[in-house]
Every structure is written in C-alpha cells, then in structure tokens.
Amino acid sequence: MEDREREQEGKELHDPLIIRKTRDRCVWVPGAVIVGAGPSGLAAAACLKEKGVPSVILERSHCLASLWQLKTYNRLRLHLPKHFCELPLMGFPSDFPTYPTKQQFIHYLESYADRFAIRPRFNQAVKEAEFDFNLGFWRVKTTAATEFVCRWVIVATGENAEAVVPEIQGSGEFGGIIKHTSLYKSGEEFEGKKVLVVGCGNSGMEVCLDLCNHNATPSLVVRDTVHILPREMLGRSTFGLSMWLLKWLPIKLVDRLLLIVSWLMLGNTSRFGLDRPPLGPLQLKNLSGKTPVLDIRPGIKRLRRYAVEFVDGRIENFDGIIFATGYKSNVPFWLKEGDMFSKEDGYPKRPFPNGWKGENGLYAVGFTKRGILGASMDAKNIAEDIERCWKAEAKHSTFSLSLLPQSIS
C-alpha cells in the first residue's frame, strides 16, 4: 500500500497540471477540481478537456462509477434507451442493446475515461471545500491529508451519494437479514424465504422480480401513491415517446395520454393496492423527482423477532427485509457555502435547468433529477462557462504559478 502511495505521489510530482508543495501536501490545480468520478464527473472532465481547460477529479472510492460498480444489483439494466444515457462527445458502441446491462454501462464509462485520458485521483474523499476570499481561490481538503487549491470547483457527487436507511423501531430484535439495495446483489441468498421489500421505485420493483426469479416470496411496502408505466408504449420507449410528445403538446395533455395508454395496457393498478397520485407522471417527476415505475403492504410500524408489525395492526413473519429506499446527496456535509445548495436536501436551490452555476467559481453537475441526460446538459454548460473565464483570465491576467503556493498557509 505504501509503495502504491509513493508511486502515486511520484506521478503527481511530474504531472504538468499540478505544482506541488510537498511539505504542506498542498496541490495547486490551474483548472477545475471535480468532486466525484461518476458519470457526471467524467462528463464534466471530458467537456472541459475539449475546451482546453485542465481538471482534476477527486474520488473517495478506489474506482470510477463506484455506485454502479459496488452498490448495484446484478440484474440491473439502464431503465431508459441508451441514446438517452450517452455522455457528451462519445456514444455507446453500436452493438450494445437498447437497454445496456450494468457491466456494459461500466465498460462504456471506463472506455470513456480512457478516450479522454481522464485519470481520477482515487481514495481522496473530500472532507471540506471552502472558498478563501482572501486568497480568491477554493481550498479543497481531503481525508488523505491533501489540500487542493483551484479557481473552480465542480460538485459531481450526485443525488445518490449516501444510502437512505430508515430508522424503524425494533430493528435490533428482528434477527433476520436487513440490508439496503446498495448491498443487494442477487436473490440467490433468499431462495425459499419470505422477504419484505420497502420502497416501490424502479429498484424495489426489480428486486421483487429478482427475488421471484430465485424462488423467494417477496412482499412490497407501498406507503404512498405511485405511477406505474410500461417501459414501452406504441412500439417506442415510454420516455422517448414522452419527450417527442412534449415538443408539440403541454405536459398535462401528455400525462393524460400516457395514463390512458397505461390503463389500456396494465388495467386499473389500484386493484393491487397501487393507487395513482393526483398529478400525472411527468408533472410529478418535474416537481419531486419521483420516477414512475406482488403483494402490497402498508407502512411499517415496528419490527419484531422475524416479524413485521404494519401500521394497520397486522403482524406478519418475514425472513429478511430489503430497503429500496433510495439515496441522498451528501453535499451539506463537506461543502462550506450557503447560497447555491440547500442544507436540507443537498440539492441546488435553483430548479432545473438553472441549478448548475453558483458563485465564486462553484458549479454542480448531475443534480437535475433527470438522470444522465440532465448531467450531460450541465457538463456542457459548465465547460462553456469556464472556458470563457479561462480565456478572459489568460488575456488580462498574469499568474505566477510558482509563487502562488507559497502564499498558502
């Protein structure tokens, strides 16, 4: 491990993008620091490189796209057709299926990083990032005892940084397997068992199907109303059809058409306990980010020994519980600023499409609640904005990079 760290430090000392002050472990980055090496961070780095602006990606894990590589189940596929999930400047291989598998998507991201020579600095978890008004630059400190100083910071940690695991009374006495979907790989370990899946988004639905395929007996907790739409309608992907219709029709009318076709294909979902929200699926997605998506159960009151007590008073035995309760942003824990991001949910305060730019060279990519398509839009906007600043400062300012780190305490 020490040899690997020395090798990494040797590379940094000869990296043309970095001037290093070894004694204080302070690194000057003449371009942007990108926090997070997921699809959003990779897209931002590639777009900046195309504009001639250097960047350094800091990634807390040991690999790129750690959510996809380490925290997703085996059967996962993209839920949208591949052309809606491409990163800027490079499409998917033509032989990939319409809905690429998890491994195919990871391969695509690795190929993307190779093509644009993007080399994240792994095991560099950011513990604090703050703008130094006296210096006029950002100071980004990592748990590896290194401080990066830069003109621009791009937050690419995303909407899915930390697993959300609800606190339920009696969790300590349950006795069975309890895990979040971030730790779920396959239903193989639950063969022949009764499993309660908490959460009815795409992940919850897919886990239920996977459990059924492995001869387990899943039940699904649905605490709220939910839209269920088929993946394809009228011979086209539902998402693609929606995007096409929105070019010509108002969102309320498109919602109405989607629900009519959905009812014709799926019938009345309320007979399964799946009541639809009053807002249509596209309006609901715009406002809350909830994605439209078997035995149904109400909310959980408490856990008992290999049993669950529901809010309606019923008690039922289960061998395991899987929380498909999603993820949350972790930005408020490390980013020290109060204007761009909300401290409550860690999202930009300004709604899409205006949430990508803050003050003092701060940017956000991938917080649009619109998946990779939204992240790609952010990455392009950020690269164009930084390029303008880069060229303007190159014309009107003279930087002495050899002197700047000496002013850092």
GUTORDO-282620 format. One record per residue (C-alpha): residue in three letters; x, y, z. Coordinates in steps of 0.05 Angstrom, whole numbers, padded with zeros to 5 digits, always signed. Layout:
BEGIN
ALAXYZ...
***
This chain:
BEGIN
MET+00000+00000+00000GLU+00057+00048+00018ASP+00092+00031-00048ARG+00029+00048-00087GLU+00022+00114-00050ARG+00095+00132-00065GLU+00084+00115-00138GLN+00021+00159-00140GLU+00060+00217-00107GLY+00115+00208-00159LYS+00065+00214-00215GLU+00036+00277-00184LEU+00104+00309-00179HIS+00113+00301-00254ASP+00041+00318-00273PRO+00041+00380-00317LEU-00026+00402-00288ILE+00000+00406-00217ILE+00051+00445-00179ARG+00061+00412-00112LYS+00085+00440-00046THR+00108+00374-00015ARG+00120+00399+00056ASP+00048+00421+00068ARG+00016+00370+00020CYS-00015+00428-00017VAL-00032+00420-00090TRP-00045+00477-00138VAL-00092+00459-00195PRO-00092+00511-00251GLY-00160+00487-00276ALA-00220+00457-00241VAL-00227+00407-00185ILE-00284+00359-00197VAL-00311+00322-00136GLY-00336+00253-00157ALA-00316+00204-00212GLY-00385+00180-00231PRO-00417+00193-00299SER-00428+00266-00282GLY-00356+00279-00262LEU-00329+00242-00323ALA-00375+00283-00369ALA-00352+00348-00338ALA-00278+00329-00345ALA-00287+00309-00418CYS-00323+00373-00436LEU-00270+00415-00402LYS-00214+00377-00438GLU-00248+00391-00505LYS-00245+00465-00487GLY-00172+00461-00468VAL-00185+00470-00393PRO-00148+00422-00346SER-00183+00389-00288VAL-00170+00340-00231ILE-00223+00291-00207LEU-00223+00272-00133GLU-00259+00206-00119ARG-00270+00177-00049SER-00272+00105-00074HIS-00219+00062-00108CYS-00254+00061-00175LEU-00295+00105-00222ALA-00371+00100-00222SER-00368+00068-00153LEU-00444+00069-00146TRP-00450+00026-00208GLN-00391-00019-00193LEU-00400-00030-00119LYS-00472-00014-00099THR-00519-00042-00153TYR-00552-00110-00161ASN-00531-00159-00215ARG-00593-00156-00259LEU-00592-00080-00266ARG-00600-00050-00335LEU-00609+00021-00357HIS-00682+00039-00350LEU-00680+00086-00410PRO-00658+00072-00481LYS-00582+00080-00489HIS-00585+00142-00533PHE-00616+00180-00474CYS-00559+00158-00429GLU-00498+00176-00470LEU-00445+00222-00442PRO-00423+00282-00485LEU-00375+00271-00543MET-00379+00194-00544GLY-00438+00148-00558PHE-00449+00076-00538PRO-00420+00020-00582SER-00468+00004-00638ASP-00472-00069-00617PHE-00498-00053-00547PRO-00572-00069-00536THR-00624-00015-00528TYR-00622-00023-00453PRO-00549-00039-00435THR-00532-00083-00375LYS-00496-00059-00314GLN-00430-00089-00338GLN-00438-00058-00407PHE-00451+00010-00378ILE-00389+00004-00333HIS-00348-00016-00394TYR-00375+00045-00431LEU-00354+00091-00373GLU-00284+00060-00369SER-00276+00068-00445TYR-00299+00140-00439ALA-00247+00155-00386ASP-00193+00122-00429ARG-00213+00160-00491PHE-00207+00228-00457ALA-00147+00207-00414ILE-00186+00221-00351ARG-00148+00194-00290PRO-00184+00208-00225ARG-00146+00211-00160PHE-00176+00154-00122ASN-00183+00146-00046GLN-00188+00222-00040ALA-00252+00234-00001VAL-00266+00308+00005LYS-00279+00328+00077GLU-00284+00403+00066ALA-00287+00452+00009GLU-00290+00527+00021PHE-00276+00590-00018ASP-00219+00631+00011PHE-00239+00703+00000ASN-00170+00729+00020LEU-00135+00684-00030GLY-00190+00686-00083PHE-00189+00611-00093TRP-00223+00547-00069ARG-00189+00504-00017VAL-00210+00431-00022LYS-00185+00386+00035THR-00187+00310+00032THR-00183+00255+00084ALA-00116+00237+00053ALA-00087+00299+00086THR-00080+00336+00020GLU-00107+00405+00003PHE-00123+00424-00069VAL-00126+00497-00087CYS-00163+00517-00150ARG-00202+00570-00186TRP-00264+00527-00199VAL-00299+00471-00161ILE-00349+00425-00195VAL-00393+00385-00148ALA-00406+00318-00182THR-00422+00274-00122GLY-00493+00269-00147GLU-00561+00253-00120ASN-00543+00183-00099ALA-00482+00194-00054GLU-00508+00162+00011ALA-00558+00105+00021VAL-00622+00124+00058VAL-00638+00072+00111PRO-00699+00089+00153GLU-00697+00080+00228ILE-00751+00032+00249GLN-00767+00013+00320GLY-00746-00058+00336SER-00691-00065+00283GLY-00644-00094+00335GLU-00691-00151+00353PHE-00712-00172+00283GLY-00659-00227+00276GLY-00664-00236+00201ILE-00626-00205+00144ILE-00635-00130+00137LYS-00599-00094+00081HIS-00604-00034+00034THR-00606-00046-00041SER-00536-00017-00043LEU-00514-00083-00012TYR-00562-00128-00050LYS-00532-00167-00108SER-00579-00225-00122GLY-00640-00261-00095GLU-00599-00325-00091GLU-00587-00318-00016PHE-00662-00311-00004GLU-00684-00374-00040GLY-00746-00404-00007LYS-00752-00345+00042LYS-00804-00291+00054VAL-00776-00222+00042LEU-00805-00154+00053VAL-00782-00101+00003VAL-00791-00030+00028GLY-00798+00021-00029CYS-00835+00017-00095GLY-00789+00054-00143ASN-00753+00020-00200SER-00704-00013-00153GLY-00758-00041-00107MET-00797-00069-00166GLU-00735-00100-00197VAL-00713-00131-00131CYS-00782-00162-00123LEU-00777-00192-00193ASP-00707-00217-00179LEU-00730-00249-00114CYS-00787-00284-00151ASN-00738-00310-00202HIS-00697-00341-00145ASN-00758-00375-00114ALA-00765-00326-00057THR-00832-00297-00036PRO-00829-00221-00036SER-00879-00171-00009LEU-00875-00097-00025VAL-00887-00039+00023VAL-00923+00018-00012ARG-00933+00078+00034ASP-00953+00129-00019THR-00987+00134-00086VAL-00945+00114-00146HIS-00948+00115-00221ILE-00932+00051-00258LEU-00918+00057-00333PRO-00897+00004-00383ARG-00825+00012-00408GLU-00850+00016-00479MET-00914+00044-00510LEU-00938+00041-00582GLY-00874+00008-00604ARG-00829+00063-00574SER-00796+00073-00507THR-00844+00109-00460PHE-00790+00161-00444GLY-00775+00174-00517LEU-00849+00179-00534SER-00858+00228-00476MET-00801+00272-00500TRP-00828+00272-00571LEU-00899+00290-00548LEU-00873+00347-00504LYS-00847+00381-00566TRP-00918+00391-00590LEU-00964+00385-00530PRO-00969+00415-00459ILE-00944+00370-00403LYS-01014+00359-00374LEU-01041+00332-00440VAL-00980+00287-00449ASP-00992+00260-00378ARG-01064+00246-00396LEU-01045+00208-00459LEU-00993+00167-00421LEU-01043+00148-00368ILE-01096+00128-00419VAL-01047+00082-00456SER-01021+00056-00390TRP-01092+00039-00367LEU-01105+00002-00432MET-01041-00038-00425LEU-01039-00050-00349GLY-01111-00040-00327ASN-01130-00008-00261THR-01069-00014-00216SER-01109+00004-00154ARG-01133-00068-00152PHE-01063-00085-00130GLY-01062-00030-00078LEU-01023+00016-00124ASP-01064+00080-00125ARG-01040+00134-00173PRO-01022+00205-00149PRO-01067+00263-00169LEU-01011+00293-00210GLY-00991+00260-00276PRO-00925+00222-00280LEU-00886+00277-00317GLN-00912+00333-00273LEU-00895+00292-00211LYS-00825+00278-00238ASN-00813+00352-00251LEU-00836+00374-00182SER-00809+00319-00136GLY-00761+00276-00177LYS-00803+00214-00165THR-00796+00166-00223PRO-00857+00129-00248VAL-00846+00055-00241LEU-00931-00172-00113ASP-00964-00169-00056ILE-00975-00100-00027ARG-00966-00079+00045PRO-00977-00012+00081GLY-00924+00025+00121ILE-00884-00008+00177LYS-00898+00009+00249ARG-00843-00033+00282LEU-00802-00097+00275ARG-00807-00158+00320ARG-00769-00225+00322TYR-00772-00247+00249ALA-00837-00208+00242VAL-00863-00140+00219GLU-00920-00101+00250PHE-00954-00056+00199VAL-00989+00009+00213ASP-01057-00024+00201GLY-01044-00071+00260ARG-01027-00134+00221ILE-00965-00175+00241GLU-00931-00220+00191ASN-00869-00263+00192PHE-00810-00249+00146ASP-00740-00278+00139GLY-00709-00215+00111ILE-00721-00141+00096ILE-00691-00102+00038PHE-00694-00026+00039ALA-00703+00000-00032THR-00708+00069-00001GLY-00660+00105-00047TYR-00603+00153-00035LYS-00589+00225-00017SER-00539+00279-00030ASN-00481+00288+00019VAL-00461+00358-00004PRO-00481+00395+00061PHE-00431+00352+00100TRP-00369+00377+00063LEU-00385+00439+00021LYS-00379+00503+00062GLU-00424+00553+00027GLY-00495+00576+00038ASP-00521+00603-00027MET-00522+00550-00081PHE-00541+00486-00045SER-00597+00474+00004LYS-00574+00449+00072GLU-00638+00408+00079ASP-00632+00362+00019GLY-00564+00378-00012TYR-00593+00399-00079PRO-00582+00465-00116LYS-00634+00516-00093ARG-00649+00538-00164PRO-00690+00487-00203PHE-00671+00455-00269PRO-00645+00480-00317ASN-00613+00536-00276GLY-00582+00498-00218TRP-00513+00485-00249LYS-00479+00551-00232GLY-00464+00584-00165GLU-00418+00640-00142ASN-00342+00645-00139GLY-00330+00590-00190LEU-00375+00538-00159TYR-00414+00491-00204ALA-00459+00429-00198VAL-00468+00373-00248GLY-00517+00315-00242PHE-00568+00345-00193THR-00624+00353-00243LYS-00669+00294-00224ARG-00665+00277-00298GLY-00611+00225-00298ILE-00552+00224-00345LEU-00588+00266-00396GLY-00592+00324-00347ALA-00520+00314-00324SER-00496+00318-00396MET-00532+00385-00405ASP-00499+00410-00341ALA-00430+00388-00363LYS-00434+00424-00429ASN-00459+00488-00397ILE-00404+00486-00344ALA-00349+00474-00395GLU-00372+00532-00438ASP-00377+00579-00378ILE-00308+00560-00350GLU-00277+00565-00420ARG-00300+00638-00424CYS-00268+00653-00357TRP-00206+00614-00375LYS-00195+00653-00439ALA-00212+00720-00407GLU-00164+00710-00349ALA-00109+00686-00396LYS-00115+00751-00434HIS-00120+00800-00377SER-00082+00767-00320THR-00011+00742-00309PHE-00007+00685-00260SER+00058+00665-00227LEU+00043+00592-00212SER+00110+00582-00179LEU+00095+00636-00128LEU+00022+00622-00113PRO+00030+00561-00069GLN+00079+00599-00024SER+00023+00645-00003ILE-00018+00586+00022SER-00012+00574+00096
***
